[in-house]
């Protein structure tokens, strides 16, 4: 059913469901099949799953995990998702340690590109963190887990405090009304910091902890465990090429926090994108291409 696919053993557990590898019997295409048992979930969790389905059906972007199809019966929901084999960005950072500025820029650009696309459809993710950023076989980002996402239209503000405290902005932590787009930008700032600073020291994972005045230090825990919690103050080391300058994404005042659409023009344009576009006949004038890409219109 559904194109002739067969299911293989479980890949991993992903709340609120189980994820198995699916292989198309004819084409051999691999997919991730998220299986959700309706009977074991509360109404609020089911609403979260349905919200994720609705949002993923709306969004199609190279750096957002693709939803191929949805099947259901009385007991189960089956979400057929794009299969990415590189695992979580979190595990990649723990394993590799400090990234080069070049690789950090690549990841950050892809995250911002996907997030800007979501915001253009009035969708705020609200739970951005390395655990929800997946990598494909070429180490390209896929934003996943839109279960906490919300629609924010115009100048309306959101009220529900959600997401992970390490990556949540001050106004969310305080329980105040907030702009979901600005909240996503704060999370991006913490992620950028994590890309430039090792997440592992002496076999422990380190989470950057930010307060209203900026970086306070790190919370450290044993990997995948709730035990052995410790706090390390005053850690300010950045990787080679990183600068000791304020991160515009981590501005405590929401109104002064950098807006999503201002980010791509703040740094150099991606040389790989420029090269690809210049190879097309309609973009041979590189100076004009630069001007138009930097234009606010």
N, C-alpha and C positions, 0 to 999 in steps of 0.2 A: 504494500500500500504506500502511496506517496512517492511513486517513482522507483520502487524496488530497492529498498535499502536494507541492510542487515546491521544489527547491533552487535557490538563487541564489548569486552569487559569494561568496567567502570574506569574513567580517567581520574576523577576526583569528586569529592563532595563539595557542593556549592549551595549554601543556604539561599532560598528554601527548597532546594531540590538536589537530585543526583545527576551528574553529568557523565554520559557515556559517549564513546566514540562510535559514530555511524559511518558505514562505508557503502556507497552506492554500488549495487550488484553489477550494473552494466558499465558505468563510466569509471568506477573506482574512486570517485570523489569522496574525500573525507569531510565529515561534519561533526559538530559537537551537539549531542542530543540532551537537552536539559529536561529531566523528567520530574514533574511536580505532582505529588499525591494530593488531590483536592481534599480528601477526607481527613487528612492529618493536619491541615492548616486552618488557622483562624480566618475569619472574614477579612480582618485588616491585612493579613499577610497575602491573602488571595488578591486583594485589591492592589497590593504592591506589585504582584506578578503581572496582573492585567495592565497596570500602568506601564510597566517595562515593555510589554508586548506592543501596546499602542504607540509608544515613543519610538521603539526600534523599527516599527513599520513605517513611520514617518521619515526617519533619518536614513540617508544613504550617503556615506562619506568614506573615503579610503582609510581613515584612521578611527572609525567607529565600528565596533563589532557588528557584523551583518546578521540580520535575522532572515533566514531563507523561507521558513514556513512554520506554521503552527498546526498541530493536530490535537484532537481531544476526544475523550469518551467520558462516561459518567464518573470515572474514578481518577483519570490522569490527564494532565496537560503535557504535550510534547513540544518543546521549542527546538526547532532545527536551526542551529546557529553556525556561523562560520567557524571552521576549525583553525586555531592558531597553535603552532607547536612550540613556541619559544617560552611559554610559561609567563609568570608574573614579572613585572618590572622590579617588584620588591625583591624577589629571589635573585634576580640578575644583579641587583645592586649589592646584596649581601655577599654573593659569590665573588663578584669582580672587585668590589670596593670602590675606590675613587675613580670617577670617569674623567676622561680628558674634556676640556672645554668644548672641543669640536663635537664629540659624541653627545655631550649634555645639550648643546645647542640643537642638534638634530632631533633628539627626543622632545625637547621643549617646543620647538617649532611645530612638530606634528601634533602635540597635545593642544597647543593654542589654535592651530588650524581647525581641528575637529571641534573644539569648544566654541570657537567663533561661529562655526556653522550651526551648532546647536542653539546658540544664543540668537542667531538670526531667525530661528523658528520659535523664539520665546521659550526655549527649553533650558532649564538650569539643572545641572547634574546633581549638585549638593553632596556628593560623596566621593570626590576626587582624592585618590591616594595611590601609591605605587601598587598596592594589592589589586586595584581595579583597573590597572593599565597592563594589557597583555602584549606580548611580542610575537610576531610571526617568524617564519624561518629566516627572514632577511633582517631581523631585528627592527622591524617597523612597528610603531605603536598602534594598538587598538584600544579605544576606551570601551569599557564594559560595565555591567551592573548599573542599569538605570532605574533600579527599584526605588531609590530615594528621589528621583528626578521630579521636577514640578514645572508646570506651565506658569510663566510670569508675563502678563500682558501689560505693556505700557509702563506707567510709573507706579503700578501697584507694588506692595511689599509683601513678603512672605513672613509667616509667623512660626511655623513648626521648626523647632531646633532638631537637627538631624546630622548624620555624618559622623566622622571620627574626630574626637576632640583634638588630636595632634594636628589635624589639617583644617580645623574649623576656625573661622574668623572671630574676632573679639565680640562682635555684636550677636553672633549665634550663641557663643558661650554664655553671654550675659542674659540670654533669653529675650532679646529685643527683636522688634521687627527688622527685617533686613532685605537688601536687594540681592537676589540669588545670583545674579551675574557677578556682582562685586565679591560675593562669598566664594564663588568659583575661582575668581582671580587670586584671592588670598591663598586658596588651596594650591593653585599653580605656583605661587611664590614659595610655599613650603616645599613643594615637589622639586622646584629648581634648586633650592638649597640642598635637598637630599641628593640630587644628581651630582653636586659638586663636592659633597662631604661624605666620607665613608660612613656606611650604615652599620659597620661591624667592627667591634674592638674586643679583643680577647674572647672571641667566640660568642659575644653578646650583640644583639641588634640594638642600634641606637636610633631613637626617634627625636627629631628636632622639636623643641618645646618653645613656642613663642608666646610672649605676653604683650601687653599694650605698648610697651616701650621697645619691643623687638625681640631678638633671640635671647632667651634666658639661659639656655643650656640644653641638655639632652636627658630624656628618659631612656633608660636601658633595660631590656628584659631578655631573658633567654629566648632564642628563636622558637616561635610557635608555642610559647608557654606563657602562663600567667605568673610564674614564680620568679624569684630573684630580681625584683624590681629595684632600681637604683637611679639616682639623679646626679648628673655631673654638671656643675655650673661653669659658666665662663668659657665655653669652648667656642673659639672663633676662627679655627683654621679653615682656610679655603684651599682648593686645589690650585696647582700651578696655572696661572692665567686668570684665576678668579680675583675679583677686586673687593677690597673692604669698603664697599659703598652700599648705601641703603637700597634694598630691593623695592622698586616701585609697586610691586604686587603686594608687599607686606606693609603697606601704609595702614596704621590702625584706624584712621578716620575714613569711613567708606567713601565720602564725597571726594577725597583727595587720592584715593587708590586708583592706579592706572586702569584705564578702560581697555577692554579687549581689542577694539579696532585700532588702538594706537600702538599696539605692540609690534606688528610686522614692520612698521616704518622706523622703529627705533634703532635697529641694528642693520647689519648687512643683509642684502637679499640672498637667498639661498643660491649658491653658484650652480648646483645641480639643476635646479628649476630653470635658471636663466639659460643654461646650456641647452636644455631640452627644448625650451621655447624658441631659442635662437635658431635651432635646427629646422624649424618650420619656416616655410617661405614668407609667411605674413609677418614674421617678427625679426626680419634681418637687420632693421635699424635698432641697434642695441641702446643707443642713447634715448630714443623715443620710448623703447620698452621700459627702461629704468624709470623715466618720468611718469609713464602711465601706471606702473606698478606702485609707485610711491604716492600717486594722486589720491586725495581724500574722496574724490567723486566716484 
